[in-house]
Amino acid sequence: MTSGRAAPVRSLVTDIKIWARGLRRDAHAVYLAAHDTRVPWYAKTLAIAVAGYALSPVDLIPDFIPVLGYIDDLIIVPLGIAVVVSLIPNEVMAEYRTKADEARQRPRSRGAAIVIVAIWISGAAALGWAGYAYWNR
């Protein structure tokens, strides 16, 4: 005998997977659209920043930090992509969504990874300096 609750759980998991694939596709589409002349400069600037962060292998908040580590993955990235998509003309976004669907490999942003690593190193250095100054009084 099967439980009536199994179907909604599978449906929810399936919906989340579809949403995540769409988000990944939109991140790639935003990256591609950032190089199009039909996109306004302010949308390009934000698109490059959001796509670079979304496609970067390094997170600003590492995932091993409880709760906070997943905030960027669950809130910041989707919100940034939604804002950028709203700034890009619909026909341009539709074109690049199609291209992103056809692409097999996600682009990697080494520049964004370098910036995020530099932020972490700067933060660690500042924290170390503050700790040294505090305990060496």
PARO-832914 format. One line per field, with one value per atom (N, C-alpha, C, O, CB): residue number from 1; residue in three letters; x, y, z. Coordinates in Angstrom, 2 decimals, always signed. Glycine has a CB too. Layout:
REM residues N
pos = NUM:...
code = ALA:...
xx = X:...
yy = Y:...
zz = Z:...
REM end
This chain:
REM residues 137
pos = 1:1:1:1:1:2:2:2:2:2:3:3:3:3:3:4:4:4:4:4:5:5:5:5:5:6:6:6:6:6:7:7:7:7:7:8:8:8:8:8:9:9:9:9:9:10:10:10:10:10:11:11:11:11:11:12:12:12:12:12:13:13:13:13:13:14:14:14:14:14:15:15:15:15:15:16:16:16:16:16:17:17:17:17:17:18:18:18:18:18:19:19:19:19:19:20:20:20:20:20:21:21:21:21:21:22:22:22:22:22:23:23:23:23:23:24:24:24:24:24:25:25:25:25:25:26:26:26:26:26:27:27:27:27:27:28:28:28:28:28:29:29:29:29:29:30:30:30:30:30:31:31:31:31:31:32:32:32:32:32:33:33:33:33:33:34:34:34:34:34:35:35:35:35:35:36:36:36:36:36:37:37:37:37:37:38:38:38:38:38:39:39:39:39:39:40:40:40:40:40:41:41:41:41:41:42:42:42:42:42:43:43:43:43:43:44:44:44:44:44:45:45:45:45:45:46:46:46:46:46:47:47:47:47:47:48:48:48:48:48:49:49:49:49:49:50:50:50:50:50:51:51:51:51:51:52:52:52:52:52:53:53:53:53:53:54:54:54:54:54:55:55:55:55:55:56:56:56:56:56:57:57:57:57:57:58:58:58:58:58:59:59:59:59:59:60:60:60:60:60:61:61:61:61:61:62:62:62:62:62:63:63:63:63:63:64:64:64:64:64:65:65:65:65:65:66:66:66:66:66:67:67:67:67:67:68:68:68:68:68:69:69:69:69:69:70:70:70:70:70:71:71:71:71:71:72:72:72:72:72:73:73:73:73:73:74:74:74:74:74:75:75:75:75:75:76:76:76:76:76:77:77:77:77:77:78:78:78:78:78:79:79:79:79:79:80:80:80:80:80:81:81:81:81:81:82:82:82:82:82:83:83:83:83:83:84:84:84:84:84:85:85:85:85:85:86:86:86:86:86:87:87:87:87:87:88:88:88:88:88:89:89:89:89:89:90:90:90:90:90:91:91:91:91:91:92:92:92:92:92:93:93:93:93:93:94:94:94:94:94:95:95:95:95:95:96:96:96:96:96:97:97:97:97:97:98:98:98:98:98:99:99:99:99:99:100:100:100:100:100:101:101:101:101:101:102:102:102:102:102:103:103:103:103:103:104:104:104:104:104:105:105:105:105:105:106:106:106:106:106:107:107:107:107:107:108:108:108:108:108:109:109:109:109:109:110:110:110:110:110:111:111:111:111:111:112:112:112:112:112:113:113:113:113:113:114:114:114:114:114:115:115:115:115:115:116:116:116:116:116:117:117:117:117:117:118:118:118:118:118:119:119:119:119:119:120:120:120:120:120:121:121:121:121:121:122:122:122:122:122:123:123:123:123:123:124:124:124:124:124:125:125:125:125:125:126:126:126:126:126:127:127:127:127:127:128:128:128:128:128:129:129:129:129:129:130:130:130:130:130:131:131:131:131:131:132:132:132:132:132:133:133:133:133:133:134:134:134:134:134:135:135:135:135:135:136:136:136:136:136:137:137:137:137:137
code = MET:MET:MET:MET:MET:THR:THR:THR:THR:THR:SER:SER:SER:SER:SER:GLY:GLY:GLY:GLY:GLY:ARG:ARG:ARG:ARG:ARG:ALA:ALA:ALA:ALA:ALA:ALA:ALA:ALA:ALA:ALA:PRO:PRO:PRO:PRO:PRO:VAL:VAL:VAL:VAL:VAL:ARG:ARG:ARG:ARG:ARG:SER:SER:SER:SER:SER:LEU:LEU:LEU:LEU:LEU:VAL:VAL:VAL:VAL:VAL:THR:THR:THR:THR:THR:ASP:ASP:ASP:ASP:ASP:ILE:ILE:ILE:ILE:ILE:LYS:LYS:LYS:LYS:LYS:ILE:ILE:ILE:ILE:ILE:TRP:TRP:TRP:TRP:TRP:ALA:ALA:ALA:ALA:ALA:ARG:ARG:ARG:ARG:ARG:GLY:GLY:GLY:GLY:GLY:LEU:LEU:LEU:LEU:LEU:ARG:ARG:ARG:ARG:ARG:ARG:ARG:ARG:ARG:ARG:ASP:ASP:ASP:ASP:ASP:ALA:ALA:ALA:ALA:ALA:HIS:HIS:HIS:HIS:HIS:ALA:ALA:ALA:ALA:ALA:VAL:VAL:VAL:VAL:VAL:TYR:TYR:TYR:TYR:TYR:LEU:LEU:LEU:LEU:LEU:ALA:ALA:ALA:ALA:ALA:ALA:ALA:ALA:ALA:ALA:HIS:HIS:HIS:HIS:HIS:ASP:ASP:ASP:ASP:ASP:THR:THR:THR:THR:THR:ARG:ARG:ARG:ARG:ARG:VAL:VAL:VAL:VAL:VAL:PRO:PRO:PRO:PRO:PRO:TRP:TRP:TRP:TRP:TRP:TYR:TYR:TYR:TYR:TYR:ALA:ALA:ALA:ALA:ALA:LYS:LYS:LYS:LYS:LYS:THR:THR:THR:THR:THR:LEU:LEU:LEU:LEU:LEU:ALA:ALA:ALA:ALA:ALA:ILE:ILE:ILE:ILE:ILE:ALA:ALA:ALA:ALA:ALA:VAL:VAL:VAL:VAL:VAL:ALA:ALA:ALA:ALA:ALA:GLY:GLY:GLY:GLY:GLY:TYR:TYR:TYR:TYR:TYR:ALA:ALA:ALA:ALA:ALA:LEU:LEU:LEU:LEU:LEU:SER:SER:SER:SER:SER:PRO:PRO:PRO:PRO:PRO:VAL:VAL:VAL:VAL:VAL:ASP:ASP:ASP:ASP:ASP:LEU:LEU:LEU:LEU:LEU:ILE:ILE:ILE:ILE:ILE:PRO:PRO:PRO:PRO:PRO:ASP:ASP:ASP:ASP:ASP:PHE:PHE:PHE:PHE:PHE:ILE:ILE:ILE:ILE:ILE:PRO:PRO:PRO:PRO:PRO:VAL:VAL:VAL:VAL:VAL:LEU:LEU:LEU:LEU:LEU:GLY:GLY:GLY:GLY:GLY:TYR:TYR:TYR:TYR:TYR:ILE:ILE:ILE:ILE:ILE:ASP:ASP:ASP:ASP:ASP:ASP:ASP:ASP:ASP:ASP:LEU:LEU:LEU:LEU:LEU:ILE:ILE:ILE:ILE:ILE:ILE:ILE:ILE:ILE:ILE:VAL:VAL:VAL:VAL:VAL:PRO:PRO:PRO:PRO:PRO:LEU:LEU:LEU:LEU:LEU:GLY:GLY:GLY:GLY:GLY:ILE:ILE:ILE:ILE:ILE:ALA:ALA:ALA:ALA:ALA:VAL:VAL:VAL:VAL:VAL:VAL:VAL:VAL:VAL:VAL:VAL:VAL:VAL:VAL:VAL:SER:SER:SER:SER:SER:LEU:LEU:LEU:LEU:LEU:ILE:ILE:ILE:ILE:ILE:PRO:PRO:PRO:PRO:PRO:ASN:ASN:ASN:ASN:ASN:GLU:GLU:GLU:GLU:GLU:VAL:VAL:VAL:VAL:VAL:MET:MET:MET:MET:MET:ALA:ALA:ALA:ALA:ALA:GLU:GLU:GLU:GLU:GLU:TYR:TYR:TYR:TYR:TYR:ARG:ARG:ARG:ARG:ARG:THR:THR:THR:THR:THR:LYS:LYS:LYS:LYS:LYS:ALA:ALA:ALA:ALA:ALA:ASP:ASP:ASP:ASP:ASP:GLU:GLU:GLU:GLU:GLU:ALA:ALA:ALA:ALA:ALA:ARG:ARG:ARG:ARG:ARG:GLN:GLN:GLN:GLN:GLN:ARG:ARG:ARG:ARG:ARG:PRO:PRO:PRO:PRO:PRO:ARG:ARG:ARG:ARG:ARG:SER:SER:SER:SER:SER:ARG:ARG:ARG:ARG:ARG:GLY:GLY:GLY:GLY:GLY:ALA:ALA:ALA:ALA:ALA:ALA:ALA:ALA:ALA:ALA:ILE:ILE:ILE:ILE:ILE:VAL:VAL:VAL:VAL:VAL:ILE:ILE:ILE:ILE:ILE:VAL:VAL:VAL:VAL:VAL:ALA:ALA:ALA:ALA:ALA:ILE:ILE:ILE:ILE:ILE:TRP:TRP:TRP:TRP:TRP:ILE:ILE:ILE:ILE:ILE:SER:SER:SER:SER:SER:GLY:GLY:GLY:GLY:GLY:ALA:ALA:ALA:ALA:ALA:ALA:ALA:ALA:ALA:ALA:ALA:ALA:ALA:ALA:ALA:LEU:LEU:LEU:LEU:LEU:GLY:GLY:GLY:GLY:GLY:TRP:TRP:TRP:TRP:TRP:ALA:ALA:ALA:ALA:ALA:GLY:GLY:GLY:GLY:GLY:TYR:TYR:TYR:TYR:TYR:ALA:ALA:ALA:ALA:ALA:TYR:TYR:TYR:TYR:TYR:TRP:TRP:TRP:TRP:TRP:ASN:ASN:ASN:ASN:ASN:ARG:ARG:ARG:ARG:ARG
xx = +0.84:+0.00:+0.88:+1.84:-0.95:+0.58:+1.40:+0.79:-0.42:+1.57:+1.65:+1.22:+0.80:+1.38:+2.34:-0.19:-0.66:+0.27:+0.11:-2.04:+1.25:+2.14:+3.37:+4.06:+2.58:+3.66:+4.86:+4.81:+5.83:+5.07:+3.67:+3.55:+3.83:+4.58:+2.16:+3.27:+3.58:+5.06:+5.60:+2.75:+5.72:+7.13:+7.93:+8.80:+7.62:+7.64:+8.33:+8.05:+8.94:+7.90:+6.84:+6.49:+7.28:+7.75:+4.98:+7.41:+8.16:+9.63:+10.23:+8.01:+10.21:+11.61:+11.79:+12.77:+12.08:+10.87:+10.94:+10.83:+11.57:+9.81:+9.92:+9.76:+11.03:+11.42:+8.57:+11.67:+12.91:+14.02:+14.78:+13.35:+14.11:+15.13:+14.89:+15.84:+15.14:+13.64:+13.31:+13.65:+14.20:+11.80:+13.32:+13.63:+15.14:+15.61:+13.06:+15.91:+17.37:+17.96:+18.86:+18.00:+17.45:+17.94:+17.62:+18.45:+17.32:+16.41:+16.03:+16.90:+17.27:+14.58:+17.23:+18.10:+19.49:+20.09:+18.16:+20.02:+21.33:+21.32:+22.27:+21.75:+20.24:+20.12:+20.05:+20.70:+18.87:+19.28:+19.16:+20.49:+20.80:+18.07:+21.26:+22.57:+23.47:+24.18:+23.24:+23.43:+24.22:+23.67:+24.44:+24.23:+22.36:+21.75:+22.08:+22.34:+20.21:+22.09:+22.44:+23.90:+24.23:+22.22:+24.76:+26.18:+26.31:+27.07:+26.97:+25.58:+25.63:+25.03:+25.57:+24.90:+23.94:+23.25:+24.07:+23.90:+21.89:+24.96:+25.78:+26.70:+27.23:+26.62:+26.90:+27.78:+27.00:+27.59:+28.66:+25.69:+24.84:+24.68:+24.53:+23.46:+24.71:+24.59:+23.18:+22.98:+25.02:+22.19:+20.80:+20.48:+19.40:+19.84:+21.41:+21.21:+21.77:+22.90:+21.89:+21.01:+21.50:+22.77:+22.99:+20.40:+23.59:+24.88:+24.70:+25.49:+25.63:+23.69:+23.50:+23.09:+23.46:+22.44:+22.33:+21.96:+23.17:+23.33:+20.83:+24.03:+25.26:+26.16:+26.68:+26.02:+26.33:+27.19:+26.69:+27.45:+27.27:+25.40:+24.81:+24.82:+25.04:+23.36:+24.58:+24.58:+25.95:+26.04:+24.15:+27.00:+28.35:+28.64:+29.22:+29.39:+28.25:+28.51:+27.71:+28.27:+28.14:+26.43:+25.58:+25.99:+26.11:+24.11:+26.20:+26.58:+27.96:+28.18:+26.57:+28.87:+30.20:+30.14:+30.82:+31.10:+29.31:+29.17:+28.42:+28.81:+28.44:+27.35:+26.54:+27.32:+27.16:+25.27:+28.16:+28.91:+30.28:+30.99:+29.07:+30.64:+31.94:+31.95:+30.96:+32.28:+33.07:+33.16:+33.37:+33.31:+34.27:+33.63:+33.89:+32.72:+32.28:+35.23:+32.22:+31.13:+31.68:+32.73:+30.16:+30.97:+31.33:+31.16:+31.99:+30.47:+30.09:+29.85:+29.99:+29.13:+28.42:+31.05:+31.24:+30.07:+29.47:+32.53:+29.77:+28.62:+28.80:+27.81:+28.38:+30.03:+30.22:+29.81:+29.73:+31.66:+29.55:+29.05:+27.56:+26.79:+29.31:+27.14:+25.73:+24.77:+25.00:+25.49:+23.73:+22.64:+23.11:+22.62:+21.98:+24.04:+24.50:+25.15:+25.08:+25.48:+25.77:+26.46:+25.56:+25.99:+27.17:+24.30:+23.37:+22.49:+21.69:+22.51:+22.62:+21.79:+22.08:+21.15:+22.04:+23.36:+23.67:+23.11:+22.65:+25.18:+23.15:+22.64:+21.12:+20.56:+23.10:+20.46:+18.99:+18.29:+17.14:+18.56:+18.97:+18.30:+19.02:+18.42:+18.19:+20.31:+21.03:+21.15:+20.86:+22.41:+21.59:+21.77:+20.44:+20.36:+22.42:+19.38:+18.11:+17.55:+16.99:+17.09:+17.69:+17.20:+18.00:+17.42:+17.29:+19.31:+20.15:+19.81:+19.73:+21.62:+19.62:+19.26:+17.90:+17.72:+19.26:+16.95:+15.61:+15.67:+14.99:+14.67:+16.48:+16.61:+17.23:+16.75:+17.48:+18.29:+18.95:+18.01:+17.92:+20.24:+17.30:+16.36:+15.30:+14.87:+15.70:+14.86:+13.83:+14.38:+13.61:+13.28:+15.71:+16.31:+16.65:+16.85:+17.57:+16.72:+17.06:+15.78:+14.81:+17.88:+15.76:+14.55:+14.15:+15.00:+14.79:+12.83:+12.30:+12.79:+13.14:+10.80:+12.83:+13.25:+14.73:+15.12:+12.99:+15.54:+16.97:+17.12:+17.90:+17.76:+16.39:+16.48:+16.01:+16.60:+15.65:+14.94:+14.44:+15.48:+15.68:+13.12:+16.15:+17.20:+18.34:+18.82:+17.74:+18.78:+19.91:+19.52:+20.38:+20.54:+18.28:+17.82:+17.90:+18.29:+16.38:+17.53:+17.63:+19.08:+19.39:+17.01:+19.97:+21.40:+21.96:+22.78:+22.20:+21.50:+21.97:+21.47:+22.18:+21.51:+20.25:+19.72:+20.56:+20.78:+18.25:+21.02:+21.80:+23.23:+23.86:+21.82:+23.73:+25.11:+25.23:+24.34:+25.58:+26.31:+26.53:+27.30:+27.13:+27.28:+28.13:+29.02:+28.80:+28.69:+30.49:+28.72:+28.58:+29.90:+30.96:+28.13:+29.85:+31.10:+31.61:+30.83:+30.88:+32.88:+33.48:+34.12:+34.79:+34.55:+33.90:+34.44:+35.65:+35.49:+33.37:+36.84:+38.05:+38.22:+38.72:+39.29:+37.82:+37.93:+37.10:+37.57:+37.51:+35.87:+35.01:+35.59:+35.54:+33.58:+36.13:+36.73:+37.92:+38.09:+37.19:+38.72:+39.88:+39.41:+40.00:+40.74:+38.36:+37.83:+37.31:+37.59:+36.71:+36.57:+36.01:+37.12:+37.06:+35.01:+38.12:+39.25:+39.99:+40.41:+40.23:+40.15:+40.82:+40.02:+40.61:+40.99:+38.70:+37.85:+38.06:+38.20:+36.35:+38.08:+38.30:+39.68:+39.81:+38.13:+40.70:+42.05:+42.13:+42.72:+43.10:+41.52:+41.51:+40.77:+41.22:+40.86:+39.64:+38.87:+39.64:+39.63:+37.55:+40.31:+41.10:+42.27:+42.57:+41.63:+42.92:+44.02:+43.53:+44.18:+44.70:+42.39:+41.83:+41.46:+41.70:+40.59:+40.87:+40.51:+41.76:+41.79:+39.68:+42.79:+44.05:+44.70:+45.20:+45.01:+44.68:+45.26:+44.48:+45.07:+45.26:+43.14:+42.32:+42.56:+42.67:+40.82:+42.66:+42.94:+44.31:+44.46:+42.86:+45.29:+46.65:+46.65:+47.24:+47.65:+45.99:+45.95:+45.21:+45.60:+45.28:+44.18:+43.37:+44.15:+44.18:+42.06:+44.77:+45.44:+46.88:+47.53:+45.40:+47.39:+48.78:+48.84:+49.80:+49.54:+47.83:+47.82:+48.74:+48.85:+46.43
yy = -1.19:+0.00:+1.25:+1.33:+0.00:+2.22:+3.42:+4.56:+4.65:+3.84:+5.40:+6.55:+7.68:+7.85:+7.02:+8.45:+9.57:+10.76:+11.72:+9.98:+10.73:+11.87:+11.81:+12.82:+11.95:+10.68:+10.54:+11.41:+11.99:+9.09:+11.49:+12.27:+13.75:+14.33:+12.09:+14.42:+15.83:+16.08:+17.10:+16.40:+15.17:+15.36:+15.26:+16.09:+14.32:+14.27:+14.15:+15.37:+15.86:+12.87:+15.84:+17.01:+18.23:+19.01:+17.28:+18.41:+19.54:+19.45:+20.44:+19.61:+18.26:+18.07:+18.33:+18.96:+16.64:+17.84:+18.07:+19.56:+20.07:+17.29:+20.25:+21.69:+22.45:+23.39:+22.21:+22.05:+22.72:+22.48:+23.40:+22.23:+21.26:+20.97:+21.78:+22.30:+19.48:+21.90:+22.69:+24.16:+24.82:+22.54:+24.67:+26.06:+26.29:+27.31:+26.41:+25.35:+25.50:+25.48:+26.25:+24.38:+24.60:+24.57:+25.88:+26.40:+23.39:+26.40:+27.68:+28.82:+29.71:+27.99:+28.77:+29.80:+29.72:+30.75:+29.65:+28.52:+28.32:+28.80:+29.45:+26.83:+28.49:+28.93:+30.45:+31.06:+28.31:+31.07:+32.53:+33.20:+34.26:+32.97:+32.60:+33.16:+33.16:+34.14:+32.36:+32.09:+32.01:+32.99:+33.65:+30.56:+33.08:+34.00:+35.45:+36.26:+33.81:+35.78:+37.14:+37.43:+38.53:+37.30:+36.44:+36.58:+36.87:+37.75:+35.30:+36.13:+36.34:+37.70:+38.39:+35.21:+38.07:+39.32:+40.55:+41.62:+39.38:+40.39:+41.52:+42.03:+43.14:+41.11:+41.24:+41.65:+42.16:+42.43:+40.48:+42.28:+42.70:+44.21:+44.82:+42.02:+44.81:+46.28:+46.77:+47.96:+46.73:+45.88:+46.29:+46.40:+46.85:+45.30:+46.00:+46.05:+47.36:+47.72:+44.82:+48.10:+49.38:+49.16:+48.08:+50.06:+50.20:+50.09:+49.70:+48.90:+51.41:+50.25:+49.94:+48.48:+47.86:+50.88:+47.94:+46.53:+45.65:+44.59:+46.21:+46.10:+45.35:+45.27:+44.21:+46.01:+46.41:+46.46:+45.52:+44.73:+47.89:+45.60:+44.73:+43.27:+42.37:+45.17:+43.04:+41.68:+41.03:+39.86:+41.68:+41.77:+41.22:+40.88:+39.83:+42.22:+41.76:+41.51:+40.29:+39.42:+42.75:+40.23:+39.13:+37.81:+36.80:+39.43:+37.80:+36.56:+36.10:+34.90:+36.76:+37.02:+36.66:+36.01:+35.02:+37.87:+36.56:+35.98:+34.66:+33.70:+36.96:+34.60:+33.37:+32.22:+31.07:+33.62:+32.50:+31.46:+31.20:+30.30:+31.84:+31.98:+31.81:+30.56:+30.24:+33.05:+29.84:+28.67:+29.02:+28.14:+27.78:+30.29:+30.73:+31.59:+32.47:+31.52:+31.34:+32.12:+33.21:+33.04:+31.21:+34.32:+35.39:+34.89:+35.17:+36.66:+34.14:+33.51:+32.01:+31.42:+33.89:+31.37:+29.94:+29.10:+29.42:+29.46:+28.03:+27.18:+26.43:+25.98:+26.20:+26.29:+25.55:+26.36:+25.80:+25.12:+27.66:+28.47:+28.17:+28.40:+30.01:+27.67:+27.28:+28.43:+29.57:+26.81:+28.13:+29.01:+30.13:+30.23:+29.61:+30.96:+32.09:+31.65:+32.36:+32.93:+30.48:+29.99:+29.76:+29.85:+28.73:+29.47:+29.21:+30.41:+30.33:+28.03:+31.50:+32.68:+33.23:+33.60:+33.77:+33.28:+33.80:+32.89:+33.38:+33.96:+31.58:+30.65:+30.69:+30.51:+29.24:+30.91:+30.84:+32.18:+32.23:+30.22:+33.26:+34.57:+35.58:+36.15:+35.13:+35.78:+36.85:+36.60:+37.48:+37.01:+35.40:+35.10:+35.15:+35.82:+33.71:+34.45:+34.54:+35.96:+36.36:+33.62:+36.71:+38.09:+38.95:+39.75:+38.69:+38.78:+39.52:+39.18:+40.07:+39.24:+37.90:+37.49:+38.05:+38.50:+35.95:+38.03:+38.56:+40.06:+40.52:+38.32:+40.80:+42.25:+42.49:+43.33:+42.92:+41.75:+41.93:+41.55:+42.27:+41.09:+40.44:+40.00:+41.06:+41.28:+38.65:+41.73:+42.77:+44.00:+44.77:+43.18:+44.20:+45.36:+45.10:+46.04:+45.76:+43.83:+43.47:+43.35:+42.76:+42.13:+43.91:+43.80:+42.33:+41.46:+44.48:+42.07:+40.70:+39.92:+38.75:+40.75:+40.57:+39.84:+39.45:+38.39:+40.68:+40.30:+39.99:+38.83:+37.91:+41.24:+38.88:+37.82:+36.49:+35.45:+38.19:+36.51:+35.27:+34.67:+33.45:+35.53:+35.52:+35.05:+34.38:+33.32:+36.22:+35.01:+34.47:+33.29:+32.46:+35.55:+33.20:+32.00:+30.80:+29.71:+32.18:+30.99:+29.92:+29.50:+28.31:+30.35:+30.49:+30.17:+29.47:+28.56:+31.45:+29.90:+29.27:+27.83:+26.96:+30.07:+27.57:+26.21:+25.31:+24.14:+26.20:+25.88:+25.11:+24.87:+23.90:+25.83:+25.73:+25.59:+24.40:+24.15:+26.89:+23.71:+22.53:+22.88:+22.22:+21.45:+23.89:+24.17:+25.58:+26.53:+23.97:+25.72:+27.03:+27.78:+27.18:+26.92:+29.09:+29.87:+30.00:+29.97:+31.27:+30.13:+30.31:+31.70:+32.09:+29.18:+32.40:+33.74:+33.72:+33.76:+34.73:+33.67:+33.68:+35.05:+35.15:+33.33:+36.10:+37.45:+37.60:+38.17:+38.49:+37.11:+37.19:+36.34:+36.75:+36.73:+35.18:+34.33:+35.04:+34.97:+32.98:+35.73:+36.46:+37.58:+37.80:+37.03:+38.31:+39.40:+38.85:+39.43:+40.16:+37.76:+37.20:+36.67:+36.87:+36.08:+36.01:+35.54:+36.73:+36.67:+34.68:+37.81:+39.01:+39.62:+40.09:+40.05:+39.61:+40.11:+39.26:+39.80:+40.11:+37.94:+37.05:+37.27:+37.32:+35.58:+37.39:+37.61:+38.95:+39.04:+37.57:+39.99:+41.31:+41.26:+41.83:+42.36:+40.57:+40.43:+39.67:+40.05:+39.72:+38.59:+37.82:+38.65:+38.61:+36.53:+39.41:+40.27:+41.35:+41.63:+40.92:+41.96:+43.00:+42.40:+43.01:+43.66:+41.23:+40.56:+40.20:+40.37:+39.29:+39.71:+39.40:+40.64:+40.61:+38.72:+41.73:+42.98:+43.49:+43.93:+44.05:+43.43:+43.89:+43.01:+43.52:+43.87:+41.71:+40.81:+41.07:+41.09:+39.36:+41.28:+41.58:+42.88:+42.96:+41.66:+43.92:+45.21:+45.11:+45.77:+46.27:+44.31:+44.17:+43.43:+43.87:+43.42:+42.32:+41.50:+41.90:+41.35:+40.05:+42.82:+43.26:+44.65:+45.39:+43.26:+45.01:+46.33:+46.37:+47.40:+46.70
zz = +0.00:+0.00:+0.00:+0.77:+1.22:-0.84:-0.95:-0.15:+0.03:-2.41:+0.31:+1.08:+0.13:-0.95:+2.03:+0.52:-0.29:-0.21:-0.97:+0.15:+0.70:+0.89:-0.01:-0.16:+2.33:-0.60:-1.41:-2.67:-3.06:-1.80:-3.30:-4.54:-4.33:-5.13:-5.12:-3.29:-3.11:-2.83:-3.26:-1.99:-2.11:-1.83:-3.12:-3.38:-0.80:-3.93:-5.22:-6.08:-6.77:-5.95:-6.05:-6.85:-6.39:-7.21:-6.76:-5.08:-4.54:-4.93:-5.34:-3.02:-4.81:-5.18:-6.68:-7.09:-4.82:-7.48:-8.93:-9.24:-10.08:-9.66:-8.58:-8.78:-8.40:-9.10:-7.95:-7.32:-6.90:-7.92:-8.22:-5.51:-8.45:-9.45:-10.72:-11.32:-9.78:-11.13:-12.32:-12.09:-12.97:-12.68:-10.91:-10.56:-10.57:-11.09:-9.17:-10.01:-9.97:-11.39:-11.69:-9.12:-12.25:-13.64:-14.35:-15.10:-14.42:-14.12:-14.72:-14.23:-14.99:-14.43:-12.95:-12.37:-12.97:-13.28:-10.84:-13.12:-13.72:-15.18:-15.64:-13.65:-15.89:-17.28:-17.35:-18.20:-17.94:-16.46:-16.46:-16.11:-16.65:-15.48:-15.21:-14.87:-16.11:-16.36:-13.73:-16.86:-18.10:-19.14:-19.84:-18.66:-19.25:-20.21:-19.87:-20.76:-20.25:-18.60:-18.16:-18.52:-18.96:-16.63:-18.33:-18.70:-20.19:-20.59:-18.33:-21.01:-22.46:-22.85:-23.71:-23.19:-22.23:-22.56:-22.17:-22.74:-21.86:-21.20:-20.76:-21.86:-21.76:-19.54:-22.92:-24.01:-25.23:-26.27:-24.41:-25.10:-26.21:-26.21:-25.15:-26.13:-27.39:-27.50:-27.22:-26.95:-28.87:-27.27:-27.02:-25.53:-25.16:-27.67:-24.69:-23.23:-22.71:-23.05:-22.52:-21.89:-21.35:-20.50:-19.96:-20.49:-20.41:-19.71:-18.25:-17.74:-19.79:-17.57:-16.15:-15.95:-14.96:-15.54:-16.90:-16.83:-17.11:-16.51:-17.84:-18.04:-18.33:-17.10:-16.76:-19.50:-16.45:-15.26:-14.18:-13.62:-14.71:-13.90:-12.88:-13.35:-12.54:-12.57:-14.63:-15.17:-15.03:-14.66:-16.64:-15.32:-15.19:-13.73:-13.44:-15.73:-12.82:-11.40:-10.91:-10.24:-10.56:-11.24:-10.77:-11.41:-10.72:-11.07:-12.71:-13.40:-12.93:-12.74:-14.93:-12.76:-12.27:-10.91:-10.65:-12.21:-10.03:-8.69:-8.74:-8.07:-7.76:-9.52:-9.58:-10.20:-9.79:-10.39:-11.18:-11.88:-11.27:-11.70:-13.32:-10.27:-9.63:-8.76:-8.10:-8.79:-8.77:-7.91:-6.44:-5.58:-8.38:-6.14:-4.78:-4.31:-5.04:-4.69:-3.11:-2.54:-1.63:-1.01:-1.76:-1.55:-0.63:+0.80:+1.67:-0.87:+1.04:+2.34:+2.11:+1.47:+2.94:+2.62:+2.37:+2.88:+3.91:+3.01:+2.17:+2.50:+3.81:+4.39:+1.39:+4.31:+5.56:+6.79:+7.88:+5.69:+6.63:+7.74:+7.89:+6.96:+7.51:+9.06:+9.24:+8.91:+9.30:+10.67:+8.22:+7.80:+6.87:+5.74:+9.02:+7.32:+6.51:+5.21:+4.21:+7.30:+5.21:+4.02:+2.83:+1.69:+4.34:+3.11:+2.01:+1.67:+0.73:+2.36:+2.41:+2.13:+0.73:+0.01:+3.18:+0.35:-0.98:-2.06:-3.10:-1.16:-1.84:-2.85:-2.94:-4.03:-2.54:-1.84:-1.81:-1.96:-2.41:-0.54:-1.61:-1.63:-2.53:-3.43:-0.22:-2.28:-2.96:-4.45:-5.25:-2.35:-4.84:-6.27:-7.03:-8.06:-6.44:-6.56:-7.30:-7.37:-8.39:-6.65:-6.30:-6.30:-7.28:-8.01:-4.88:-7.30:-8.25:-9.69:-10.54:-7.99:-9.96:-11.32:-11.71:-12.84:-11.45:-10.79:-11.08:-11.40:-12.31:-9.88:-10.66:-10.91:-12.28:-13.04:-9.81:-12.61:-13.90:-15.04:-16.04:-13.98:-14.90:-15.95:-16.18:-17.31:-15.56:-15.11:-15.27:-16.00:-16.57:-13.90:-15.98:-16.65:-18.12:-18.88:-15.91:-18.50:-19.88:-20.70:-20.23:-19.92:-21.92:-22.76:-22.96:-23.10:-24.13:-22.97:-23.04:-24.25:-24.13:-23.05:-25.43:-26.63:-26.56:-27.06:-27.88:-25.95:-25.79:-24.80:-25.04:-25.30:-23.71:-22.70:-23.27:-22.98:-21.46:-24.07:-24.68:-25.61:-25.63:-25.46:-26.37:-27.29:-26.53:-26.93:-28.12:-25.44:-24.70:-23.81:-23.49:-23.87:-23.42:-22.71:-23.64:-23.22:-22.18:-24.91:-25.89:-26.08:-26.13:-27.24:-26.19:-26.35:-25.11:-25.22:-26.63:-23.95:-22.71:-22.61:-22.11:-21.49:-23.08:-23.09:-24.01:-23.71:-23.55:-25.11:-26.08:-25.61:-26.02:-27.41:-24.75:-24.28:-23.33:-22.52:-23.57:-23.44:-22.59:-21.32:-20.29:-23.37:-21.39:-20.28:-19.77:-20.55:-20.70:-18.45:-17.85:-17.94:-17.80:-16.39:-18.18:-18.16:-16.72:-15.77:-18.79:-16.58:-15.25:-15.25:-16.20:-14.93:-14.18:-14.07:-13.14:-11.91:-13.57:-13.71:-12.90:-12.25:-11.12:-13.75:-12.96:-12.40:-11.15:-10.16:-13.43:-11.18:-9.99:-8.86:-7.70:-10.33:-9.20:-8.17:-7.51:-6.30:-8.78:-8.32:-7.78:-6.85:-5.79:-8.93:-7.26:-6.43:-5.10:-4.05:-7.17:-5.14:-3.91:-3.00:-1.79:-4.23:-3.57:-2.77:-2.16:-1.00:-3.63:-2.93:-2.42:-1.26:-0.29:-3.54:-1.36:-0.26:+0.99:+2.09:-0.67:+0.82:+1.98:+2.59:+3.81:+1.56:+1.76:+2.29:+3.01:+4.08:+1.15:+2.43:+3.08:+4.41:+5.40:+2.15:+4.41:+5.66:+6.72:+7.89:+5.39:+6.32:+7.27:+7.80:+8.99:+6.62:+6.91:+7.34:+8.30:+9.31:+6.12:+8.00:+8.88:+10.24:+11.28:+8.23:+10.22:+11.47:+12.27:+13.49:+11.18:+11.59:+12.26:+12.84:+13.96:+11.30:+12.09:+12.58:+13.79:+14.77:+11.46:+13.72:+14.84:+16.07:+17.18:+14.46:+15.87:+17.00:+17.59:+18.81:+16.55:+16.74:+17.22:+18.00:+19.08:+16.04:+17.47:+18.15:+19.48:+20.45:+17.26:+19.55:+20.76:+21.86:+23.01:+20.45:+21.50:+22.51:+22.77:+23.66:+22.09:+22.02:+22.21:+22.84:+22.62:+20.88:+23.61:+24.26:+25.43:+26.09:+24.71
REM end
